Amino acid sequence: MIAPTALFALDTLLTDEEREIRSTVRRVCDREIRPHVAGWFEDGELPARELARTLGSVGVLGMHLDGYGCAGMGAVSYGLACLELEAADSGLRSLVSVQGSLAMYAIWKYGSEEQKQEWLPAMAAGERIGCFGLTEPDFGSDPGGMRATAKREGGDWVLNGTKMWITNGSVSDVAVVWARTDEGVRGFLVPAGAPGFTVNDVKHKISLRASVTSELVLDGVRLPGEAMLPGARGLSGPLGCLNEARFGIVFGSMGAALDCLETAIAYAGDREVFARPLASFQLTQEKLADMALELGKGLLLAVHLGRLKEAGTITPEQVSAGKLNNVREALEIARKCRTLLGASGVTLEYPVIRHSVNLESVLTYEGTSEIHALVLGKALTGIGAFS
Ligand SMILES: Cc1cc2nc3c(=O)[nH]c(=O)nc-3n(C[C@H](O)[C@H](O)[C@H](O)COP(=O)(O)OP(=O)(O)OC[C@H]3O[C@@H](n4cnc5c(N)ncnc54)[C@H](O)[C@@H]3O)c2cc1C
């Protein structure tokens, strides 16, 4: 028997350091997350503050950024960390993606020196948590329609509006909020507890239950002039951050798929049907072979995109291709693995149904599969079909 990843000799594409980082994150997940995550999912709770400190102590938060307490690792190392986190649960990877690739990246890329000094070292250590407010109740795929506003009043900014579906919202110390100004969309750092700023958790989610999702309400929130991110102008600001987070999902989704496939292979070996192991039936083997192929292709694509990112040549369209393919295939793998587990597959005793319902959110956030298809369609034809 060989591991699904060994079929493609994936490790030959990785450096010793990358393999070591993968093992470290896997060990943390085995020790701190796997024993508890089904319970967190069932209860719809996440000890986000504790986890952020644990993940900060191993250098995972903002690990692909340089300076300000960040580890300055390469894109493939970051991707492998996302893979291991999402093999535990997509909610964990979401916490890390939003912290590192959305909130910290926005400050790192577009912030003033004072903003970087104030937030990044504490966020890298997991002592402070951030969230990223772009989506609104009426504007998800089309953030350009946003209604949130920031108006100048003397030297201050006054923010009004509502952001919806915001990961880490109620556990955050700072929200990166995107709002319309007279000079186009700008980003603002809104500290938790600012007068007029309230946060309400989204209840009754059936997906990503081990993740905090919130509504942010800004009702005349007055911020000093220096709360604005000086380096981000227009929608390219938030879209640049989303591109970072999407890259992590290219790897992360394959982590969820790998965990499902490993679970299904073990189950099929143990489970007897018609007096033989389930694994010995040709239909089972065809399912396993098909899934191993899609997993292997997705991992090869992820590593290839990681190398392009490290070389500084990756394009947003390439990231869209990776996100669209790998999340779609991970969801298919999770569903197929679920069938192999029969009735056991619908319980939280096994991780498969949890990954499957989690991946429904992953398919939707950071650009839906339809939007990424349209990005590729535009690249292939030169014709935009978004509106
Ligand atoms: C668990 C979770 C966490 C999230 N975390 C965050 C976060 O931290 N920060 C944040 O800002 N947002 C976050 N989001 C929001 C997420 O990014 C949006 O849900 C997503 O962009 C889709 O927007 P929508 O839900 O409004 O769907 P809509 O935009 O209303 O789309 C509905 C459907 O229409 C399709 N569609 C839209 N436009 C077109 C078109 N032109 N052609 C064809 N089909 C189209 C979509 O693909 C989709 O199938 C999160 C969402 C979830 C579920």
The ligand as an SDF file (V2000), in Angstrom:
LIG
                    3D

 53 58  0  0  0  0  0  0  0  0999 V2000
  -18.5010   31.1020    6.1170 C   0  0  0  0  0  0  0  0  0  0  0  0
  -18.2240   32.3360    5.3240 C   0  0  0  0  0  0  0  0  0  0  0  0
  -17.2000   33.1850    5.6970 C   0  0  0  0  0  0  0  0  0  0  0  0
  -16.9620   34.3720    4.9730 C   0  0  0  0  0  0  0  0  0  0  0  0
  -15.9620   35.2320    5.3960 N   0  0  0  0  0  0  0  0  0  0  0  0
  -15.8380   36.4560    4.8140 C   0  0  0  0  0  0  0  0  0  0  0  0
  -14.9090   37.4250    5.3030 C   0  0  0  0  0  0  0  0  0  0  0  0
  -14.1520   37.1570    6.2380 O   0  0  0  0  0  0  0  0  0  0  0  0
  -14.8840   38.6630    4.7460 N   0  0  0  0  0  0  0  0  0  0  0  0
  -15.7140   39.0070    3.7100 C   0  0  0  0  0  0  0  0  0  0  0  0
  -15.6380   40.1540    3.2540 O   0  0  0  0  0  0  0  0  0  0  0  0
  -16.5930   38.1010    3.1880 N   0  0  0  0  0  0  0  0  0  0  0  0
  -16.6750   36.8410    3.7160 C   0  0  0  0  0  0  0  0  0  0  0  0
  -17.5850   35.9180    3.2280 N   0  0  0  0  0  0  0  0  0  0  0  0
  -18.4860   36.3300    2.1570 C   0  0  0  0  0  0  0  0  0  0  0  0
  -18.1930   35.6840    0.8120 C   0  0  0  0  0  0  0  0  0  0  0  0
  -17.0160   36.2150    0.2630 O   0  0  0  0  0  0  0  0  0  0  0  0
  -19.4170   35.9060   -0.0710 C   0  0  0  0  0  0  0  0  0  0  0  0
  -20.4370   35.0770    0.4370 O   0  0  0  0  0  0  0  0  0  0  0  0
  -19.1620   35.5840   -1.5280 C   0  0  0  0  0  0  0  0  0  0  0  0
  -18.3490   36.5690   -2.1240 O   0  0  0  0  0  0  0  0  0  0  0  0
  -20.4610   35.4680   -2.3430 C   0  0  0  0  0  0  0  0  0  0  0  0
  -21.2830   36.5630   -2.1050 O   0  0  0  0  0  0  0  0  0  0  0  0
  -22.8410   36.3410   -1.7450 P   0  0  0  0  0  0  0  0  0  0  0  0
  -22.9220   35.3300   -0.6480 O   0  0  0  0  0  0  0  0  0  0  0  0
  -23.4160   37.6780   -1.5300 O   0  0  0  0  0  0  0  0  0  0  0  0
  -23.4500   35.6640   -3.0390 O   0  0  0  0  0  0  0  0  0  0  0  0
  -23.9470   36.4300   -4.3560 P   0  0  0  0  0  0  0  0  0  0  0  0
  -22.8950   37.3650   -4.8340 O   0  0  0  0  0  0  0  0  0  0  0  0
  -25.3170   36.9610   -4.1060 O   0  0  0  0  0  0  0  0  0  0  0  0
  -24.0330   35.2070   -5.3690 O   0  0  0  0  0  0  0  0  0  0  0  0
  -25.1480   34.2820   -5.3970 C   0  0  0  0  0  0  0  0  0  0  0  0
  -24.9200   33.3480   -6.5700 C   0  0  0  0  0  0  0  0  0  0  0  0
  -24.8910   34.1170   -7.7630 O   0  0  0  0  0  0  0  0  0  0  0  0
  -23.7120   33.8140   -8.4830 C   0  0  0  0  0  0  0  0  0  0  0  0
  -23.2960   34.9790   -9.2650 N   0  0  0  0  0  0  0  0  0  0  0  0
  -22.9520   36.2000   -8.7920 C   0  0  0  0  0  0  0  0  0  0  0  0
  -22.6040   37.0020   -9.8060 N   0  0  0  0  0  0  0  0  0  0  0  0
  -22.7280   36.2680  -10.9480 C   0  0  0  0  0  0  0  0  0  0  0  0
  -22.5140   36.5200  -12.3190 C   0  0  0  0  0  0  0  0  0  0  0  0
  -22.0550   37.7050  -12.7510 N   0  0  0  0  0  0  0  0  0  0  0  0
  -22.7660   35.5410  -13.2120 N   0  0  0  0  0  0  0  0  0  0  0  0
  -23.2000   34.3220  -12.7990 C   0  0  0  0  0  0  0  0  0  0  0  0
  -23.4170   34.0050  -11.5140 N   0  0  0  0  0  0  0  0  0  0  0  0
  -23.1850   34.9780  -10.6010 C   0  0  0  0  0  0  0  0  0  0  0  0
  -22.7090   33.4360   -7.4320 C   0  0  0  0  0  0  0  0  0  0  0  0
  -21.6180   32.6990   -7.9870 O   0  0  0  0  0  0  0  0  0  0  0  0
  -23.5710   32.6050   -6.5080 C   0  0  0  0  0  0  0  0  0  0  0  0
  -23.6980   31.3110   -7.0210 O   0  0  0  0  0  0  0  0  0  0  0  0
  -17.7780   34.6940    3.8700 C   0  0  0  0  0  0  0  0  0  0  0  0
  -18.7880   33.7940    3.4700 C   0  0  0  0  0  0  0  0  0  0  0  0
  -18.9990   32.6380    4.1760 C   0  0  0  0  0  0  0  0  0  0  0  0
  -20.0960   31.6980    3.7260 C   0  0  0  0  0  0  0  0  0  0  0  0
  1  2  1  0
  2  3  1  0
  2 52  2  0
  3  4  2  0
  4  5  1  0
  4 50  1  0
  5  6  2  0
  6  7  1  0
  6 13  1  0
  7  8  2  0
  7  9  1  0
  9 10  1  0
 10 11  2  0
 10 12  1  0
 12 13  2  0
 13 14  1  0
 14 15  1  0
 14 50  1  0
 15 16  1  0
 16 17  1  0
 16 18  1  0
 18 19  1  0
 18 20  1  0
 20 21  1  0
 20 22  1  0
 22 23  1  0
 23 24  1  0
 24 25  2  0
 24 26  1  0
 24 27  1  0
 27 28  1  0
 28 29  2  0
 28 30  1  0
 28 31  1  0
 31 32  1  0
 32 33  1  0
 33 34  1  0
 33 48  1  0
 34 35  1  0
 35 36  1  0
 35 46  1  0
 36 37  1  0
 36 45  1  0
 37 38  2  0
 38 39  1  0
 39 40  1  0
 39 45  2  0
 40 41  1  0
 40 42  2  0
 42 43  1  0
 43 44  2  0
 44 45  1  0
 46 47  1  0
 46 48  1  0
 48 49  1  0
 50 51  2  0
 51 52  1  0
 52 53  1  0
M  END
$$$$
